[in-house]
Each structure stands twice: as structure tokens, then as C-alpha cells.
Amino acid sequence: MTLHEIISDGMAVDNPKRPSHSLSERARRNLWLQMSRMGAYSSTEEIPIMVRGEGTRVYDANGTEYFDGLSGLFTNALGHGRADIAEAAAEQIRNMAFFPLWTYAHPKAIELAEKIASLTPGDLNRVFFTTGGGEAVESAWKLARQYHRLRGDQDRYKVISRDVAYHGTTMGALTITSLEGYRQPFEPLVPGAIKVPATNFYRAPVHGDDYEAFGAWAADQIEEALLREGPETVAAVFLEPVQNAGGCFVPPPGYWQRVREICDRYGVLLVSDEVICGFGRIGEWFGGFKYDYVPDIITVAKGITAGYAPLGAMIVSDRIAEPFQHDDTTFPHGFTWAGHPVSCAIALKSIEILENEHVIDNVRANQDYFEERLNTLRDIPIVGDVRGTGYFWGIELVKDQATKGSWSGDEAERLLRGYVSPEMFRRGLICRSDDRGDPVVQLAPPLISTRDDIDLMVGILHEVFTGAASRSF
């Protein structure tokens, strides 16, 4: 049988209570999709099932080709189907499939930690592995709290993050996350979360005509929050180099330097959450190189393995790690699968490819072209703003360009989920329609994408947005 015939007919199962059905029906019966409205898939509607990837394309169970315009979920930086990465994983499995980092070490974790330390800004040389980004953020808040306690600051437990920001869904990371739709079902959360404005210049409440002044104002909101709460109660500030949720909010000039000064002034740790931005997404290894700052902690995941295996990390400066290096002091925190040998081997190979194939240079060479092509969409009446950097872009959709008027909740639902998302998918483009703030469409293609790929994405978006502009929502 061909792959298509197998998928259409349904694979045999051993359980006699469950007859063969299509993959979509089996998924509907047993698989709980993440961050998804399961009720949206009726008994007759097919769940999209991706069965194969090659380069920047993926293929569904019917053999339909799609351009992977979101890199899976900001992860598949090097594209799909790389045999050299598969061989690196296989070699490690043959040598040693698994051993934990609890008390022991293994060579691949040592090599990867050493390699990461060589790539980070400043003195961020200590690498604490996790299995993903949310765990890295959770680890960073816990480390910040214990760090202050070891120094005698018993009351420093609070955390500052920006409005609309997403930092993960474990209970601590969810507390740092600022999206009410994600938070509300699980409240009460961990106490001590403080929110400050994001760097959304398109909707700046003040200094809407002065980008740098707006950046200074946004940074100063962190200081004002510190003073309101009492600086002696705040452990850390968590910020992304370019904020994802809300649609790629880029920091204004001077913003990061001012934030660094504020954190230093009040003894607060600065955490750069680079789960998305790290490892080339914004055209540099890390945000500190792009925006000229050195944080105390960096959190990473996603691109560290180019999506070929789960892995995350908390990268800590020598200064912050120092109190944990003496006597019987322990950071009583960890994960069984953290620094999995196979994941570490894959990460080492991925970083090698990023370097040897000059992949980040590809992002730098094309980012201006990407911006230019996206800016051609501004002629469409529903396109309000185009923002981003590197291979990380958001297009905000508006009801009225002149007033920047947006859609109501129901209208945004009909616009994004009722038209834009299915039309992009029908035309062969996978990206993100996001209404966690104002309606945006996000693009984050594999870092190997070419200018032809950029033209393909923009061409599809032009068709879809033009169609949406002619409709009433």
C-alpha cells in the first residue's frame, strides 16, 4: 500500500474495541491537541495531519505541500529532514541513549555547555539544562529567588514582565506570562507578578511621534513599578529581546541599556527570555548582540536543536552562579530529561550547521529584503503595521488604517479564524494568526529560507489580505 492508502484506510490496531478508522478520527478520539479548541473539529471535519517534512516544506496526509512559515513553532530553524542531524542522534543512541545530569555528567552535555558559553555575551558561562522553554523560565525565577536569599535578601520574590507577553505555562512561568486567557483558568497563581507596558510603538499611549522617547518611557515604567512595589521585594525582570505575543514588538533604541541601568541600580536580576529569539531568529546568536546589553540570565529552547529534539537551557552569569558553588549549597531543582544526551548531540550538530553553513548570515543578508516585501502589504486597507526583525515578523490587521481602529472580539474571531487562517492554509502557507493582543499574522520561517521563499509568503498574504479587505466581519 502507498502512504496515502495507509492513511486513508487507517492503520490496524491491536485493541479489538477500536476498529480501524482514518488518522483524523483516531486523533479526534484519543489525541488531546495542545492550545487547541478540540470542539472545533466536528465529526466530519478533518484534523490537519502532517506526515513529512523536507527543507522548508511540510506535507500532510493527503500529500499537499505547505510552506512552513512559522518553523513549526519557531523551532525548525534548519528545515526538515536533515540526514546529518539524524545521524548525530543515531550515533549518540548507539553510544548511550540516556543518563541524567543529577550528580553525574555526560560528554555531550559538557561539550554543549562549553559551546553555548562560547557564544553568549559577557560572562554568561554556566548552563543549566531543561527540556523546554517554560521549564527554563521557571528555573530562572526560582534561581533568582534563591540567589537573593543566599545573599541575605529574604524578601526578594516578585517578578516584573511586560503586558501581553508569553513566557510559558508552568505555574511559575504562567505567572510571568501576561495573557489573561491563559492565566484565568488556573488562578490563583504564584504571588508577586507585576506587569509593565510592552514596547508597542504602533499603539504608544505617549510619545507616539518619538520612537526613542517612547522607549525611554517604556523602560522607566519598570523603575516606577519597582518603586511602587519596593525594590527590596523584586527578584527579577523578564523580557524578550523582541516580544512575541502581540506581534513582534521591537525594542526602541536605548531601551535595553536603560533597563539594564535600572536593574543594576536596584539590584534586580535581568532575564533575557530568548526561547524564540535565540540561535539566529533575529539575525544574531542572542539578543544582547543585537541590542547591546548583557543580561544576568538567558533562557533558551526551540532553535537550540533546530526543532529536532526537545531541549532548553538557563544560561547564567558567573556572578549569579557564584553563591551556588560553595560548601553544601544546592539549587534543589531539576528535570529527569534535562540535558538528554541525544538532545545535546542534536544541539551540537545544529549549532555546527548554523556556523559552517553561515545560516545566521543568510538571515542578516535577507532581513531588509523581508521587511521591504512585507511593507508592500501596507497598500491593503486592513494592514496597519509591519514590525519585526531578522526572520521574525508580525503584521497587525486593522479595521481602519487612519484611526488604527481594531476589530471587536467577535469580529477578530471571524477575521482570523473564520477567514485569514483557513485561506492561508488553503493556499499552502502555515503561519500564525494571533489575537492574544490586537489581531496579527506572524511569520517566522526557517532560517535557511531564501528570497524566493519570502516572495512566496508575501504573495500569499497579499491575496488573503486583499480578499479579507473586501469582506465585512
Residue pairs with C-beta under 8 A, 6 or more apart in sequence:
1 9
3 51
4 61
4 62
4 63
7 22
7 23
7 49
7 51
7 61
7 62
8 22
8 61
9 20
10 20
10 21
10 22
10 23
10 25
10 26
11 20
11 23
12 20
13 19
13 20
18 29
21 29
22 46
23 49
23 61
24 41
24 46
24 47
24 49
24 61
27 33
27 47
27 49
28 41
28 43
28 47
32 38
33 47
41 47
48 60
48 425
49 60
49 61
50 58
50 59
50 60
50 61
50 66
51 59
51 60
51 61
52 58
52 59
52 80
52 81
53 59
53 68
53 76
53 79
53 80
53 81
54 79
54 80
54 81
55 79
55 80
55 81
55 446
55 448
56 67
56 68
56 79
56 80
56 445
56 446
56 448
56 449
56 453
57 65
57 66
57 67
57 68
57 80
58 65
58 66
58 68
58 80
58 430
59 65
59 66
60 66
64 428
65 428
66 425
66 428
66 429
66 430
67 428
67 429
67 430
67 445
67 453
67 456
67 457
67 460
68 76
68 79
68 80
68 430
68 445
68 446
69 429
69 430
69 431
69 443
69 444
69 445
69 457
70 430
70 431
70 432
70 442
70 443
70 444
70 445
71 77
71 307
71 444
71 445
71 446
71 447
72 307
73 302
74 244
74 275
74 276
74 281
74 302
74 303
74 392
74 444
75 302
75 303
75 305
75 306
75 307
76 306
76 307
76 446
77 279
77 280
77 281
77 302
77 303
77 306
77 307
77 350
77 354
77 359
77 446
77 447
77 448
78 85
78 306
78 307
78 350
78 353
78 354
78 359
78 446
78 447
78 448
79 446
79 448
82 306
82 308
82 353
84 349
84 353
85 306
85 308
85 346
85 349
85 350
85 353
86 308
88 345
88 346
88 348
88 349
89 308
89 309
89 342
89 345
89 346
91 345
92 108
92 341
92 342
92 344
92 345
92 346
93 342
95 341
96 106
96 341
97 341
97 342
98 340
98 341
98 342
99 106
99 341
100 336
100 338
101 109
101 129
101 334
101 338
101 339
102 334
106 339
106 341
106 344
108 341
108 344
108 345
108 348
109 129
109 339
109 341
109 344
111 344
111 348
112 127
112 339
112 344
112 347
112 348
113 126
113 127
113 129
115 348
115 351
116 127
116 313
116 315
117 124
117 125
117 126
117 127
117 315
119 285
119 286
119 351
120 285
120 286
120 288
120 298
120 315
121 286
121 288
121 289
121 293
121 294
121 295
122 288
122 294
122 317
123 294
123 317
123 318
123 319
124 294
124 295
124 297
124 298
124 315
124 316
124 317
124 318
125 316
125 317
125 318
125 321
126 315
126 316
126 317
126 318
126 320
126 321
127 313
127 314
127 315
127 316
128 139
128 143
128 313
128 314
128 315
128 316
128 331
128 338
129 311
129 312
129 313
129 338
129 339
129 344
130 136
130 138
130 139
130 301
130 311
130 312
130 313
130 314
130 335
130 338
131 310
131 311
131 312
131 335
131 337
131 338
131 340
131 343
132 301
132 310
132 311
132 312
133 168
133 273
133 275
133 299
133 300
133 301
133 302
133 312
134 167
134 168
134 169
134 170
134 173
134 312
135 168
135 170
135 173
135 312
135 335
135 338
136 275
136 299
136 300
136 301
136 312
136 313
136 314
137 167
137 168
137 170
137 172
137 173
137 176
137 238
137 271
137 273
137 275
137 299
138 168
138 170
138 171
138 172
138 173
139 299
139 314
139 333
140 236
140 238
140 271
140 297
140 299
140 314
141 159
141 172
141 173
141 176
141 235
141 236
141 238
141 271
142 172
142 331
142 333
143 297
143 314
143 316
143 320
143 331
143 333
144 156
144 159
144 235
144 236
144 269
144 271
144 297
145 156
145 157
145 235
146 331
147 235
147 269
147 320
147 323
147 324
148 154
148 156
148 235
149 156
150 323
150 324
150 329
151 323
153 232
153 267
155 232
155 233
156 232
156 233
156 234
156 235
156 268
157 191
157 192
157 233
157 235
158 192
158 193
158 194
158 229
158 233
158 234
158 235
159 175
159 176
159 192
159 193
159 194
159 234
159 235
159 236
159 237
159 238
160 194
160 195
160 196
160 222
160 225
160 226
160 234
160 236
160 237
160 238
160 268
161 167
161 176
161 177
161 178
161 193
161 194
161 195
161 196
161 237
161 238
161 239
162 178
162 195
162 196
162 197
162 198
162 199
162 239
162 243
163 178
163 195
163 196
163 197
163 198
163 246
164 178
164 179
164 198
164 200
164 243
164 245
164 246
164 436
164 437
165 176
165 177
165 178
165 179
165 198
165 238
165 239
165 240
165 243
165 244
165 245
165 246
166 177
166 178
166 179
166 182
166 244
166 245
166 436
167 173
167 174
167 176
167 177
167 238
167 273
168 174
168 176
168 177
168 275
169 177
169 182
171 186
171 189
171 190
172 190
174 182
174 183
174 186
174 189
175 183
175 189
175 190
175 192
175 193
176 193
176 238
177 183
178 195
178 245
179 245
179 436
181 436
183 189
192 233
194 225
194 229
194 234
196 218
196 221
196 222
196 225
197 205
197 218
197 221
198 218
198 243
198 246
198 249
199 214
199 215
199 218
199 243
199 249
199 250
199 251
199 252
199 255
200 246
200 249
200 437
201 208
201 211
201 214
201 249
201 252
201 387
202 384
202 385
202 387
202 396
202 404
203 404
203 438
204 214
206 214
206 217
207 213
207 214
207 217
208 214
211 252
211 253
212 252
212 253
212 254
214 252
215 251
215 252
215 253
215 254
215 255
215 258
216 252
216 254
216 255
216 258
218 252
218 255
219 254
219 255
219 258
219 259
219 262
220 258
220 262
222 237
222 259
222 262
222 263
223 262
223 265
223 266
226 234
226 262
226 266
226 268
231 266
231 267
231 268
234 266
234 268
235 268
235 269
236 268
236 269
236 270
236 271
236 296
236 297
237 259
237 263
237 268
237 269
237 270
237 271
238 271
238 273
239 259
239 270
239 271
239 272
239 273
240 272
240 273
240 274
240 275
240 276
240 277
240 287
241 251
241 256
241 272
241 274
241 277
241 282
241 286
241 287
241 288
241 290
241 291
242 248
242 249
242 250
242 251
242 276
242 277
242 282
242 287
242 388
242 389
242 392
243 249
244 276
244 442
245 434
245 436
245 437
246 394
246 434
246 436
246 437
246 438
246 440
247 385
247 387
247 394
247 395
247 396
247 434
247 437
247 438
247 440
247 442
248 387
248 388
248 389
248 392
248 393
248 394
248 440
248 442
249 387
250 387
250 388
250 389
251 291
255 291
256 287
256 291
256 292
256 293
257 292
257 293
259 270
259 293
260 270
260 293
260 294
260 295
262 268
263 269
263 270
263 296
269 296
269 297
269 320
270 293
270 295
270 296
270 297
271 295
271 296
271 297
271 298
271 299
272 286
272 287
272 288
272 293
272 295
272 297
272 298
272 299
273 298
273 299
274 286
274 287
274 298
274 299
274 300
275 299
275 300
275 301
275 302
275 312
276 302
276 303
276 392
276 444
277 286
277 287
277 392
278 285
278 286
278 287
278 298
278 300
278 302
278 303
278 304
279 285
279 300
279 302
279 303
279 304
279 350
279 351
279 354
280 303
280 354
280 359
280 360
280 363
280 390
280 391
280 447
281 303
281 363
281 390
281 391
281 392
281 444
281 447
282 290
282 363
282 389
282 390
282 391
282 392
283 290
283 360
283 363
283 364
283 367
283 389
283 390
283 391
284 290
284 360
284 390
285 360
286 298
287 293
288 294
288 295
288 298
290 389
294 317
295 317
296 316
296 317
296 319
296 320
297 314
297 315
297 316
297 317
297 320
298 314
298 315
299 312
299 313
299 314
299 315
300 312
300 313
300 315
301 311
301 312
301 313
303 350
303 447
304 311
304 312
304 313
304 347
304 350
304 351
305 311
305 343
305 346
305 347
305 350
306 346
306 350
306 353
308 346
308 350
309 340
309 342
309 343
309 346
309 347
310 337
310 340
310 343
311 339
311 340
311 343
311 344
311 346
311 347
323 329
324 330
324 331
337 343
353 359
354 360
354 447
357 448
359 447
359 448
360 447
362 447
362 448
362 449
363 390
363 391
363 447
364 390
366 391
366 449
366 450
366 451
366 454
367 389
367 390
367 391
369 451
369 454
370 391
370 393
370 454
371 386
371 388
371 393
373 454
373 455
373 458
374 386
374 393
374 395
374 443
374 458
375 386
376 458
376 462
377 383
377 386
377 395
377 458
377 461
377 462
377 465
378 386
380 462
380 465
380 466
380 469
381 401
381 469
382 397
382 398
382 399
382 401
382 465
382 468
382 469
383 395
383 396
383 397
383 398
383 401
383 465
384 396
384 397
384 398
384 401
384 404
385 394
385 395
385 396
385 398
386 393
386 394
386 395
386 396
387 393
387 394
387 396
388 394
388 443
391 443
391 444
391 445
391 446
391 447
391 449
392 443
392 444
393 442
393 443
393 444
394 434
394 440
394 441
394 442
394 443
395 440
395 441
395 442
395 443
395 461
395 465
396 438
396 439
396 440
397 407
397 415
397 416
397 420
397 438
397 439
397 440
397 441
397 465
397 468
398 404
398 405
398 406
398 438
399 405
399 406
399 407
399 411
406 412
406 438
406 439
407 415
407 439
407 473
411 473
412 435
412 439
412 473
413 435
414 473
415 439
415 468
415 473
416 433
416 434
416 435
416 439
417 433
418 473
419 464
419 467
419 468
419 471
419 473
420 433
420 441
420 464
420 465
420 468
421 433
423 463
423 464
423 467
423 468
424 430
424 431
424 433
424 441
424 460
424 461
424 464
427 460
427 463
427 464
428 460
429 456
429 457
429 460
429 461
431 441
431 442
431 443
431 444
431 457
432 441
432 442
432 444
433 439
433 440
433 441
434 440
434 441
434 442
441 461
443 457
445 453
445 454
445 457
